[in-house]
């Protein structure tokens, strides 16, 4: 990211935690907190598209660093970062999972551990193809703990989900249900961007 574009990632850095006026305020259960760095527009949108579809893995560093800055500024807590996974076929085709790269970079900035504890057990339709009403049913039951993941890694910890973009929060809520079921003390989420 160039020097002119970098500040767009910190669009919400000085804002208080929570949802700004004019955006839907419903926090999908069981999430306790949801934060994001910037609107899904302009340079932020282009950077995320290049990370996800253009093979520009190096963008994960500045995007993950922005996540760390926003979370450090607005967070209520958290002691373990967990990326929201893409389906294994998508990761195989792409060659990487962008949420893993973002979580790793954010963990470095926050000095917190991260762990890829979730898997997408079935391929889902890309959420951007669906209206708000169908997004929750699309991801319902799509996530689970990675086989061999030790539930004690989650039990009693405040887990922070990391993803690229949030719209309705349906994907984050589906992941949070799995982590809460594994004994997480609480589950929050932070993303690079939010789409209205």
C-alpha positions in Angstrom: 0.0 0.0 0.0 1.3 3.4 -0.9 1.6 6.2 1.6 -1.5 8.0 0.2 -3.7 4.9 0.6 -2.4 3.7 4.0 -4.5 6.2 6.0 -7.7 4.8 4.6 -7.1 1.6 6.6 -7.3 3.7 9.8 -10.5 5.4 8.9 -12.1 4.3 12.2 -9.0 4.3 14.4 -10.0 7.3 16.5 -13.7 6.4 16.7 -15.1 4.8 19.9 -15.9 1.1 19.8 -19.2 -0.1 18.3 -21.4 0.6 15.4 -21.6 4.1 13.9 -24.9 5.8 13.3 -26.6 4.8 10.1 -25.3 1.3 10.0 -27.3 -1.8 11.2 -26.6 -2.2 14.9 -27.7 -5.7 15.5 -24.8 -7.8 16.7 -25.4 -11.4 15.7 -25.4 -13.7 18.7 -23.2 -15.1 20.2 -20.7 -12.4 19.2 -19.9 -10.0 22.1 -18.1 -7.3 20.0 -17.6 -6.5 16.3 -15.0 -4.1 15.1 -13.7 -3.1 11.7 -11.0 -0.8 10.3 -12.6 0.9 7.4 -15.6 1.0 5.0 -15.4 -1.5 2.1 -14.7 1.2 -0.4 -11.8 2.8 -2.3 -8.3 1.7 -1.6 -9.4 -0.7 1.2 -11.7 -2.5 -1.2 -9.0 -2.7 -3.9 -6.4 -4.0 -1.5 -8.8 -6.7 -0.2 -9.6 -7.8 -3.8 -6.0 -8.0 -4.7 -5.3 -10.0 -1.5 -8.1 -12.4 -2.2 -8.2 -12.7 -6.0 -5.0 -11.1 -7.3 -2.5 -13.3 -5.4 -1.0 -10.2 -3.5 -0.3 -12.0 -0.3 2.1 -9.2 0.8 -1.0 -7.0 1.4 -1.8 -9.1 4.4 0.9 -7.4 6.4 -0.5 -3.8 6.2 -4.1 -5.0 6.4 -3.3 -7.2 9.4 -1.4 -4.4 11.1 -4.5 -2.2 10.6 -6.6 -4.9 12.3 -4.1 -4.9 15.2 -4.3 -1.1 15.6 -8.1 -1.0 15.6 -8.4 -3.9 18.0 -5.9 -2.4 20.4 -7.8 0.9 20.3 -11.4 -0.4 20.6 -11.2 -3.9 22.0 -13.0 -5.1 25.1 -10.7 -8.1 25.4 -9.4 -11.2 23.7 -6.5 -13.5 24.2 -6.5 -15.8 21.1 -7.0 -14.8 17.4 -8.8 -17.4 15.1 -9.1 -16.8 11.4 -12.4 -17.4 9.6 -11.5 -20.2 7.1 -12.2 -20.5 3.5 -13.2 -23.9 2.2 -10.2 -26.2 1.6 -10.9 -26.2 -2.2 -10.8 -22.5 -2.4 -7.6 -22.4 -0.4 -6.1 -25.0 -2.7 -7.1 -23.0 -5.8 -5.9 -19.7 -4.3 -2.8 -21.2 -2.7 -3.5 -19.6 0.7 -6.3 -18.5 3.0 -6.3 -14.8 3.3 -7.9 -14.8 6.8 -4.9 -16.9 8.1 -2.5 -14.3 6.7 -4.5 -11.5 8.2 -4.7 -13.2 11.6 -1.0 -13.9 11.6 -0.1 -10.3 10.9 -2.7 -9.0 13.5 -1.3 -11.4 16.1 2.2 -10.1 15.5 0.9 -6.5 16.0 -1.0 -7.4 19.1 1.4 -9.8 20.7 -1.3 -12.4 20.9 -1.3 -16.1 19.8 -3.3 -17.2 16.8 -4.5 -20.6 15.8 -6.4 -22.0 12.8 -8.9 -23.9 14.8 -11.9 -23.8 12.5 -12.6 -25.4 9.2 -15.3 -24.8 6.6 -16.8 -28.3 6.3 -18.8 -27.6 3.2 -18.5 -25.2 0.4 -20.9 -22.4 0.5 -22.1 -19.9 -2.0 -20.1 -16.7 -1.8 -22.0 -14.4 0.6 -21.8 -11.4 -1.7 -24.0 -13.3 -4.2 -26.8 -13.5 -1.6 -29.2 -11.0 -0.1 -29.1 -10.3 3.6 -32.0 -12.7 4.3 -30.2 -15.8 2.8 -26.7 -15.3 4.3 -27.4 -16.9 7.6 -28.9 -20.0 6.1 -26.0 -20.3 3.6 -23.4 -20.6 6.4 -25.5 -22.4 9.1 -23.6 -25.6 10.1 -20.8 -24.9 7.6 -18.1 -24.6 10.2 -16.5 -26.9 12.8 -13.4 -27.4 14.8 -10.5 -28.8 12.8 -10.1 -32.5 13.5 -7.5 -32.9 16.2 -8.0 -29.4 17.5 -7.9 -29.6 21.2 -11.0 -28.0 22.8 -8.8 -27.0 25.7 -7.2 -24.5 23.3 -10.5 -22.7 23.2 -12.0 -23.5 26.6 -12.0 -20.6 29.0 -10.5 -18.2 26.5 -11.8 -15.0 24.9 -11.5 -15.7 21.2 -11.3 -13.0 18.5 -12.3 -14.0 15.0 -10.4 -12.4 12.2 -11.8 -12.0 8.7 -11.5 -9.7 5.7 -15.0 -8.2 5.3 -18.2 -8.3 7.3 -21.7 -7.4 6.0 -24.4 -9.0 8.1 -22.1 -10.9 10.4 -23.7 -14.3 9.6 -20.4 -16.0 8.8 -18.8 -14.6 12.0 -21.9 -15.7 14.1 -21.7 -19.2 12.6 -18.0 -19.5 13.6 -18.7 -18.0 17.0 -21.3 -20.7 17.7 -18.8 -23.4 17.1 -16.2 -21.7 19.4 -18.8 -21.0 22.1 -19.8 -24.7 21.9 -16.2 -25.7 22.5 -16.1 -23.7 25.7 -14.9 -20.3 24.7 -15.4 -17.7 27.5 -16.5 -15.2 24.8 -16.2 -14.6 21.1 -15.6 -11.2 19.4 -14.6 -10.4 15.9 -12.6 -7.9 14.0 -12.4 -7.4 10.2 -10.5 -5.1 7.8 -13.7 -3.7 6.3 -17.5 -3.5 6.7 -19.9 -3.4 3.8 -23.2 -1.7 4.5 
